Amino acid sequence: MTGLAFSHQKVVKPPDKAAFHRARKKIPVEVCQLLFAEAVACAQSLARQHEKLTWNGFRVYAIDGTKKNLPHSEALLDFFEAPRHAHFPQMITGVLFDVLAKVPLNYMRAPFNTPEREMALELLRELGPGDLLLLDRGYPSYGMFLALLKQQIDFLIRLPKDGMFQEARAFLARGKRDGKITVFSPQKLLREHPPENYPPLTLRIVVVSLPGTAEDAVFLTTLRDSKKYPRRALRNLYHYRWSEEEFFKTIKEHLRAEEFRGKSVQFIDQELLSTYLYYILTRILMLEAARHHDLPVANLETKAALVATARYLDRLWLAETLDQCQELLRRCLAEISWRKYRPRPGRKFPRKSNSRHGKWANRWA
């Protein structure tokens, strides 16, 4: 225990490493998953009380993935496998993320070579009508568009520079920046399945200029009304996807999400879920602090909230009375409300990696 919340109370000595290890073995991953689901439900309920956490009536989500190195063990190598010539196993995680409430709603983890599109298609099952999905350049495909349309999910997806759809290239060659194209099923699918299962898909295509660069971005979207959804609004909408990148950065740098210690699949799942749970708990407290102190939740600083949560969490668990628990919670919410987020335009965050291989090798010279 930190001993910071109520300094006059006796500080409890933490268990030793061996005892903690034995206790962890007794916790099924399903228990952690249940806690995760309950925390997500609580966060979503609180987010619905904040009017500014939707966009034009849509709940806005993103899906993205990241790879994580794991400790060396035979169990982890067998389950997650390792990249060629690599010593350590590696896993890939995909996260469905509410980019306005800044809450992870669901996740998947799999061996490192699992295609991110496959993981995204599984995570799509959480969404439906009234939801709007933002996807980066690694996800566009005819199959992805079809799956989203079947579930009545609206989307805004950025196209890659290379490997762009033939129909998109033809549109851009005409010098246009806003219009409609029809995307057809790949011939392989038509040969293997009846054509009526894979109909042509008509989508809006938009070209926008990216601020501060000479580069253009190309999007495909179901938001066809150019008056209601002008190109600049779509560019600003896509920027919300950066919230998920910030989430990965936060759990990596502040919660040490990539410093796994367990050497079994059970322990890796526990540590991954514990990190997500801690982050969601912090977001719940931020949403509560914003409501109690009549502040926009976007004005609260995440790093300060993580620190405040750490200061009070152990005492909240071991509070002896309801009054003491409520007093601790009041102090925690107040502390979260003190620090305000200050946007600093133009800041850059170079990508960091702990890898000793590939393009990062020169950093370890």
matplotlib code that plots the C-alpha trace (Angstrom):
import matplotlib.pyplot as plt

x = [0.0, 1.2, 0.2, -0.5, -4.3, -4.6, -1.1, -2.2, -3.3, -1.1, 0.7, 0.1, 3.2, 2.7, 3.0, 6.3, 6.9, 6.4, 3.1, 1.9, 2.8, 0.9, -2.1, -2.1, -2.4, -5.7, -7.3, -9.0, -8.7, -12.5, -12.7, -10.6, -12.7, -15.9, -14.4, -13.4, -16.9, -18.4, -16.0, -16.7, -20.5, -20.0, -17.8, -20.3, -23.1, -21.2, -20.2, -23.8, -24.3, -21.9, -23.5, -20.2, -19.1, -21.0, -20.5, -23.6, -25.5, -23.0, -21.0, -17.5, -15.1, -11.8, -10.0, -6.3, -3.6, -0.1, 2.5, 4.1, 7.2, 6.8, 9.2, 11.0, 9.3, 8.4, 4.7, 4.6, 6.6, 4.2, 1.2, 2.2, 5.2, 8.1, 9.1, 11.8, 15.3, 13.8, 14.4, 11.3, 7.7, 5.4, 1.7, -0.6, -3.5, -6.4, -8.6, -12.1, -11.9, -14.5, -12.4, -14.6, -15.1, -11.5, -12.5, -11.4, -14.6, -13.2, -9.9, -8.3, -4.9, -3.4, -0.1, 2.0, 1.3, -2.5, -3.9, -5.2, -8.2, -9.3, -9.2, -11.1, -13.9, -14.3, -14.4, -17.0, -19.6, -19.8, -21.1, -24.4, -26.7, -25.9, -22.2, -19.5, -16.1, -12.8, -10.1, -6.6, -4.8, -4.1, -7.8, -9.6, -10.8, -14.0, -14.7, -14.4, -16.7, -19.3, -19.2, -19.7, -22.6, -24.3, -24.2, -25.4, -22.3, -21.3, -17.6, -14.8, -11.7, -8.5, -7.0, -3.3, -1.2, -0.1, -2.5, -5.4, -8.6, -8.7, -11.9, -10.3, -7.3, -9.6, -11.5, -8.3, -6.9, -9.8, -8.7, -11.8, -11.9, -15.4, -17.7, -18.9, -17.3, -18.5, -16.2, -16.5, -15.8, -12.4, -12.6, -11.4, -14.5, -16.8, -15.3, -15.7, -19.2, -22.4, -22.2, -25.3, -23.4, -20.8, -22.7, -21.1, -20.8, -21.3, -19.4, -18.4, -14.8, -13.2, -9.7, -8.6, -5.4, -3.6, -2.7, 1.0, 1.9, 1.6, 0.1, -3.5, -5.5, -8.1, -11.1, -14.0, -17.2, -20.9, -21.5, -22.7, -24.4, -21.7, -23.7, -24.2, -20.7, -18.3, -14.8, -13.3, -15.7, -14.6, -10.9, -11.5, -13.6, -10.8, -8.4, -10.4, -8.8, -5.6, -7.2, -6.5, -2.9, -2.7, -4.2, -1.5, 1.1, -0.3, -0.5, 3.0, 4.8, 2.8, 1.4, 4.4, 2.1, 4.9, 6.9, 5.3, 6.6, 4.5, 5.8, 2.5, -0.5, -2.7, -0.3, 0.1, -3.7, -3.9, -1.4, -2.9, -6.4, -5.1, -3.5, -6.8, -8.8, -6.6, -7.0, -10.8, -11.0, -9.1, -11.5, -14.5, -13.1, -12.3, -15.9, -17.2, -14.8, -16.0, -19.6, -19.1, -17.1, -19.0, -16.0, -15.7, -14.0, -11.7, -10.2, -8.9, -5.3, -5.0, -1.5, -2.6, -5.7, -3.5, -1.4, -4.4, -6.0, -2.8, -2.7, -6.2, -6.9, -5.4, -7.0, -10.4, -10.1, -9.3, -11.5, -13.0, -16.2, -18.5, -17.9, -14.2, -14.6, -16.8, -14.3, -11.4, -13.4, -14.3, -10.6, -9.6, -12.2, -11.1, -7.5, -8.3, -10.2, -7.2, -5.0, -6.3, -5.2, -3.4, -3.3, 0.1, -0.2, 2.8, 4.2, 5.6, 5.9, 8.5, 7.6, 9.6, 10.5, 12.4, 13.2, 16.8, 16.0, 15.0, 14.7, 15.3, 18.7, 20.7, 19.2, 21.1, 24.4]
y = [0.0, 3.5, 5.0, 8.4, 8.6, 8.4, 8.8, 8.0, 4.4, 1.4, 0.5, -3.1, -5.0, -6.5, -10.2, -11.7, -12.6, -16.4, -15.9, -13.5, -16.0, -18.8, -16.6, -15.5, -19.1, -19.5, -16.6, -17.8, -15.4, -15.6, -13.6, -10.8, -10.9, -10.5, -7.5, -6.0, -6.3, -4.8, -1.9, -1.2, -1.2, 1.3, 3.5, 3.4, 4.3, 7.3, 8.4, 8.6, 11.3, 13.6, 15.2, 16.0, 12.3, 11.8, 13.2, 14.2, 11.7, 8.9, 6.9, 7.0, 4.0, 2.9, -0.4, -0.7, -3.2, -3.3, -6.0, -6.7, -8.7, -11.3, -13.0, -16.1, -19.4, -22.6, -22.2, -18.7, -19.7, -22.6, -20.4, -17.0, -18.1, -15.8, -13.9, -15.4, -15.2, -13.8, -15.2, -13.8, -14.7, -11.9, -11.3, -8.9, -7.2, -5.5, -3.0, -1.6, 1.9, 4.6, 7.6, 10.3, 8.7, 7.3, 3.9, 0.4, -1.6, -4.9, -6.5, -9.6, -11.1, -13.6, -15.0, -12.2, -13.3, -13.1, -10.6, -7.5, -7.5, -10.9, -9.5, -6.4, -8.5, -10.2, -7.0, -5.6, -7.8, -5.3, -2.5, -1.9, 0.9, 4.3, 3.5, 5.1, 3.3, 4.9, 2.7, 3.4, 2.4, -1.2, -2.2, -1.4, -4.3, -5.3, -7.9, -5.2, -2.8, -5.6, -6.7, -3.2, -2.5, -5.8, -4.8, -1.2, 0.3, 3.7, 4.1, 6.5, 4.5, 5.9, 4.3, 3.5, 5.2, 1.9, -0.9, 1.5, 0.1, 0.3, 2.3, 4.8, 5.3, 5.9, 8.5, 10.3, 10.3, 12.6, 15.2, 15.0, 15.4, 14.4, 11.9, 8.3, 5.1, 1.5, -1.1, -4.6, -7.9, -9.5, -12.1, -14.8, -14.4, -14.4, -17.6, -19.3, -18.0, -16.9, -13.2, -12.2, -12.8, -10.2, -7.3, -4.0, -1.5, 2.3, 4.5, 8.1, 8.9, 12.1, 13.7, 16.1, 18.1, 17.2, 20.3, 21.2, 19.0, 18.8, 15.3, 14.4, 11.7, 9.6, 8.3, 6.0, 6.5, 5.8, 9.4, 10.4, 13.8, 16.3, 19.2, 17.6, 16.0, 18.4, 17.3, 19.4, 17.9, 14.4, 15.3, 16.6, 13.5, 11.2, 13.0, 11.6, 8.2, 9.6, 9.0, 5.3, 5.9, 8.0, 5.1, 2.8, 5.4, 6.0, 2.3, 1.7, 4.6, 5.2, 1.7, -0.3, -2.4, -4.0, -5.1, -8.5, -10.7, -13.9, -16.8, -18.6, -17.7, -17.3, -14.8, -12.8, -12.6, -11.5, -8.7, -7.5, -7.3, -5.7, -2.9, -2.3, -2.5, 0.1, 2.4, 2.0, 2.6, 5.8, 6.9, 6.1, 8.3, 11.1, 10.9, 11.1, 14.0, 15.9, 15.4, 16.2, 19.4, 20.5, 20.3, 19.0, 15.6, 16.6, 19.2, 16.7, 15.4, 11.6, 11.3, 13.3, 11.1, 7.9, 9.2, 10.2, 6.7, 5.1, 7.2, 6.2, 2.8, 0.6, 2.6, 2.4, -1.4, -1.6, 1.2, 0.1, 2.0, 3.4, 6.9, 6.5, 5.0, 8.0, 10.4, 8.8, 8.8, 12.5, 13.3, 11.3, 13.0, 16.4, 15.7, 14.5, 17.8, 20.0, 19.3, 20.6, 19.3, 22.0, 21.3, 22.1, 22.3, 21.2, 18.7, 15.6, 12.1, 10.0, 6.3, 4.4, 0.7, -1.7, -4.0, -4.7, -5.9, -4.4, -0.6, 0.0, -1.7, 1.6, 2.8, 0.1, 0.5]
z = [0.0, -0.7, 2.6, 0.9, 1.2, 5.0, 6.5, 10.0, 9.1, 9.4, 6.2, 5.2, 4.1, 0.6, 0.0, -1.1, -4.7, -4.3, -2.4, -5.0, -7.8, -6.1, -5.6, -9.3, -10.4, -8.6, -10.6, -13.8, -16.8, -17.0, -13.7, -15.2, -18.4, -16.3, -14.4, -17.7, -19.2, -16.0, -16.1, -19.8, -19.1, -16.3, -18.4, -21.3, -18.9, -17.6, -21.1, -22.2, -19.6, -21.4, -24.5, -26.3, -26.5, -29.8, -33.3, -35.2, -33.2, -33.9, -31.4, -32.8, -32.6, -34.0, -34.3, -34.3, -33.3, -31.9, -31.4, -28.1, -27.2, -24.5, -22.1, -23.4, -22.4, -24.2, -23.3, -24.9, -27.9, -28.5, -28.3, -29.7, -31.8, -32.6, -35.8, -37.9, -36.4, -33.2, -29.7, -28.0, -28.7, -29.8, -29.8, -31.6, -29.8, -31.5, -29.6, -30.3, -28.9, -28.2, -29.5, -27.9, -24.5, -24.8, -23.5, -24.8, -25.3, -26.3, -27.3, -28.9, -28.6, -30.9, -32.3, -33.9, -37.5, -37.2, -39.9, -38.3, -40.6, -39.2, -35.7, -36.7, -38.3, -35.0, -33.0, -35.4, -33.7, -30.9, -33.2, -35.1, -36.3, -34.9, -34.7, -36.8, -37.3, -38.2, -39.8, -40.9, -44.1, -43.2, -43.1, -46.4, -48.4, -50.2, -47.4, -44.7, -46.5, -47.0, -43.4, -42.1, -44.5, -43.5, -39.9, -40.8, -39.4, -40.9, -41.6, -42.6, -43.9, -45.2, -48.3, -48.7, -51.3, -52.7, -53.5, -53.8, -55.4, -59.2, -59.1, -56.7, -58.9, -61.9, -59.9, -58.8, -62.3, -63.3, -60.8, -58.7, -54.9, -53.9, -55.5, -55.6, -56.8, -57.1, -55.6, -57.1, -55.5, -56.3, -59.0, -56.7, -54.5, -57.6, -58.8, -55.4, -54.5, -56.2, -57.4, -55.5, -52.2, -53.2, -54.8, -56.1, -53.3, -54.0, -51.6, -51.3, -52.0, -50.6, -51.0, -48.3, -47.7, -44.5, -42.3, -42.3, -45.2, -49.0, -48.7, -49.5, -47.7, -49.6, -47.7, -48.5, -46.4, -46.1, -45.1, -48.6, -47.9, -48.9, -47.4, -44.0, -44.0, -46.0, -46.7, -43.9, -41.3, -42.4, -42.1, -38.6, -37.8, -38.9, -36.5, -33.6, -34.4, -32.9, -29.5, -29.8, -30.7, -27.5, -25.6, -26.8, -25.9, -22.5, -21.4, -22.9, -21.2, -18.0, -17.3, -18.6, -20.7, -22.6, -19.6, -19.2, -16.4, -16.6, -18.6, -19.2, -21.3, -18.2, -16.7, -19.9, -20.2, -16.6, -17.1, -20.3, -18.8, -15.6, -17.6, -19.5, -16.3, -14.6, -17.6, -17.8, -14.0, -14.5, -17.3, -15.1, -12.4, -14.9, -16.2, -12.6, -11.7, -14.8, -13.8, -10.1, -10.8, -13.9, -16.2, -19.8, -19.5, -22.4, -20.1, -17.6, -17.9, -18.2, -16.7, -13.6, -13.3, -13.5, -10.7, -8.6, -9.1, -7.9, -4.8, -3.7, -5.2, -2.5, 0.3, -1.4, -1.5, 2.2, 3.5, 6.8, 6.6, 3.9, 5.1, 4.8, 1.3, 0.2, 1.6, -0.3, -3.5, -3.0, -2.5, -5.6, -7.8, -6.5, -7.3, -10.8, -11.4, -10.4, -13.4, -16.7, -20.1, -22.1, -25.9, -27.4, -31.2, -33.2, -30.7, -32.2, -30.7, -32.5, -32.4, -29.8, -29.9, -27.7, -30.7, -31.5, -35.0, -38.3, -38.8, -35.1, -35.0, -35.3, -32.0, -30.2, -31.9]

ax = plt.figure().add_subplot(projection="3d")
ax.plot(x, y, z, "-o")
ax.set_aspect("equal")
plt.show()
